[in-house]
Amino acid sequence: MILNKFGIIIQARTGSKRLPNKVFYKIGNKTLLAHIASALKKEKLGKKIIIATTTLKKDIKIIDWCKANKIKFFSGSHLNVLDRYYKCALKYKFKNIVRFTADNPFVDTKSIISLLKHHEKNKLDYTSSLPILPKGVGTEVFTISALRQSYLRGKKKIHKEHVNEYILRNIKKFKTGIYKIKLSYNYSFSYSIDTEKDFNRISRNYEKYKYNFKKYKN
């Protein structure tokens, strides 16, 4: 089964400068973290999930949440996200890694399996639907080899702050692919939560339209 060849790592921390503790903000009756986890579990992806958080004391609450919800976790560098991500993938022996971030609570599970099949069929190092889907909806997949190259060669600050940055800035060194898929979303709407304004906007739409994403309004 194709899912056995992939692992899911969700980046999560409480120390967002623009919106601290946002991973525990609730949309409807679920926190941002719970929205992601429950969507993945519904598609029987729960056993593949790892929450990659930091070693900071304030992120112990994320670890406690993981334990309470029977989700595996990894604690690593709070400044070097690439280091945290790579070492998490090594610990769990992932060959291919599906990347999510906790500020994008609306996971499109319907597109994940087909994305993974596209990634494997074409033997790609990096596959992404980020440029195709609205902000906060797309997904990306790395091979452990591509992630290792990023870890070893990504020496700039921006490489360490963003897991995908080295690959995107050195695209010719990797075999990459864009997964082109059309889904029922409002393509002018951002589904990512970076600020309190984003949270209020998305919460308002969620209460009014629930999961009818196509109707979401700015």
C-alpha positions in Angstrom: 0.0 0.0 0.0 1.4 3.4 -1.0 0.7 5.0 2.4 3.3 2.7 4.0 6.0 4.5 2.1 5.1 7.9 3.4 5.2 9.7 6.8 3.4 12.9 7.8 5.2 15.6 9.8 3.2 18.5 11.1 5.2 21.6 12.3 3.7 23.0 15.5 4.8 25.5 18.1 3.2 28.0 20.5 5.7 30.8 20.0 4.3 32.5 16.9 5.2 36.2 17.1 2.1 37.4 15.3 -0.4 35.0 17.0 1.0 33.2 20.1 -0.6 29.8 21.0 -2.6 29.9 17.8 -2.3 26.1 17.4 -4.8 25.9 20.4 -7.2 28.5 19.0 -10.5 26.9 18.2 -12.4 27.0 15.0 -15.8 25.5 15.7 -15.2 23.1 18.5 -11.7 22.0 17.4 -8.3 23.5 17.8 -6.2 24.1 14.7 -4.1 21.0 15.6 -7.2 18.9 16.1 -8.6 19.9 12.8 -5.5 18.7 11.0 -5.2 15.5 13.0 -8.9 14.5 12.8 -8.9 15.1 9.0 -5.9 12.8 8.5 -7.3 10.2 10.9 -10.5 10.1 8.9 -8.5 9.0 5.9 -6.8 6.4 8.0 -3.5 8.3 8.0 -3.4 8.7 11.8 -0.6 6.1 12.4 1.7 8.1 10.1 1.4 11.5 11.9 4.3 13.0 13.9 4.0 16.4 15.5 7.4 18.2 15.3 7.5 20.8 18.0 10.4 22.5 19.9 12.4 21.8 23.1 11.2 25.0 24.7 9.3 24.7 28.0 6.3 26.5 26.6 5.8 23.8 24.0 5.3 21.1 26.6 1.6 21.8 26.2 1.9 20.5 22.6 3.5 17.3 23.8 0.8 16.9 26.5 -1.8 17.4 23.7 -0.1 14.7 21.6 0.0 12.3 24.5 -3.7 12.9 25.3 -4.6 12.3 21.7 -2.3 9.3 21.2 -0.2 11.1 18.5 3.5 10.7 18.2 5.8 13.7 18.6 9.3 14.9 18.2 11.0 17.9 20.0 13.8 19.8 18.3 15.3 23.2 17.6 13.0 26.1 17.8 15.2 28.3 15.6 16.4 25.8 13.0 13.2 24.3 11.6 15.0 22.4 8.9 17.2 20.7 11.6 14.1 19.8 13.6 12.3 18.5 10.5 15.2 16.4 9.2 16.0 14.8 12.6 12.4 14.0 13.1 12.3 12.2 9.7 15.4 10.3 10.6 14.1 9.2 14.0 11.0 7.7 12.4 12.8 6.3 9.4 10.6 8.0 6.8 11.6 7.6 3.2 9.1 10.2 1.9 7.7 13.0 4.0 4.4 14.8 3.6 4.7 18.2 5.2 2.0 20.1 7.0 2.1 23.2 9.2 -0.2 23.9 12.2 -1.3 27.3 10.8 -3.1 25.6 7.9 -5.9 23.7 9.6 -7.9 22.7 6.6 -6.2 19.7 5.2 -7.5 18.5 1.8 -7.3 14.8 2.4 -8.9 13.9 -0.9 -5.9 15.2 -2.9 -3.2 13.7 -0.7 -3.4 10.1 -2.0 -3.3 11.1 -5.6 -0.5 13.5 -4.8 1.5 10.7 -3.3 0.9 8.4 -6.3 2.0 11.2 -8.6 5.2 11.7 -6.5 6.0 8.0 -6.6 5.1 7.2 -10.2 7.3 10.0 -11.5 10.1 9.2 -9.0 10.4 12.8 -7.9 12.5 14.4 -5.1 9.9 17.0 -4.3 6.3 17.3 -5.3 4.0 20.2 -4.5 0.4 21.4 -5.0 1.2 24.7 -3.2 1.4 26.9 -6.4 -1.9 25.4 -7.7 -4.3 25.5 -4.7 -5.2 28.5 -2.5 -2.8 29.5 0.2 -3.2 27.2 3.2 -4.6 24.2 1.3 -1.8 22.7 -0.8 0.6 20.0 0.3 4.2 19.1 -0.4 6.2 15.9 -0.3 10.0 15.3 0.0 12.2 12.3 -0.3 14.5 11.8 2.7 17.4 12.3 0.2 16.1 15.7 -0.8 15.6 16.7 2.8 19.1 15.4 3.6 20.6 17.6 0.9 18.7 20.6 2.2 20.0 19.9 5.7 23.6 19.5 4.7 23.8 22.3 2.1 21.3 24.8 3.4 23.5 27.1 5.4 21.6 30.4 5.0 19.3 31.6 7.7 16.3 31.4 5.4 17.1 27.8 4.6 17.0 26.9 8.3 13.8 28.8 8.9 11.8 27.2 6.1 12.0 23.5 5.3 11.4 23.8 1.6 13.5 27.0 1.0 16.7 25.3 -0.1 14.9 23.1 -2.7 12.9 26.0 -4.1 16.0 28.2 -4.4 18.0 25.3 -6.0 15.4 23.8 -8.1 17.8 22.5 -10.8 19.5 20.2 -8.3 16.3 18.2 -7.7 13.7 16.4 -9.7 10.6 18.3 -8.9 7.0 18.3 -9.9 3.9 20.4 -9.5 0.8 18.4 -9.0 -2.0 20.1 -10.9 -5.4 19.5 -9.3 -8.5 21.6 -9.3 -10.7 21.5 -6.2 -13.9 23.3 -5.1 -12.3 26.3 -3.2 -12.6 30.0 -3.4 -9.2 30.5 -5.0 -9.0 34.2 -4.0 -9.3 33.3 -0.3 -6.3 32.5 2.0 -7.0 29.5 4.3 -3.8 30.1 6.3 -3.9 31.5 9.8 -1.0 33.9 10.5 -2.7 36.7 12.4 -5.7 37.4 14.6 -7.3 39.0 11.6 -6.9 35.7 9.6 -8.3 33.7 12.5 -11.4 35.9 12.9 -12.0 35.9 9.1 -11.7 32.1 8.8 -13.7 31.5 12.0 -16.5 33.7 10.7 -16.6 31.8 7.4 -16.4 28.4 9.1 -19.4 29.2 11.3 -21.4 30.4 8.3 -20.4 27.9 5.6 -18.7 25.1 7.5 -16.8 23.0 5.0 -18.3 24.5 1.9 -15.0 26.2 1.1 -16.1 27.5 -2.3 -18.3 30.1 -0.5 -15.7 31.4 1.8 -15.3 35.2 1.5 -12.6 37.7 2.4 
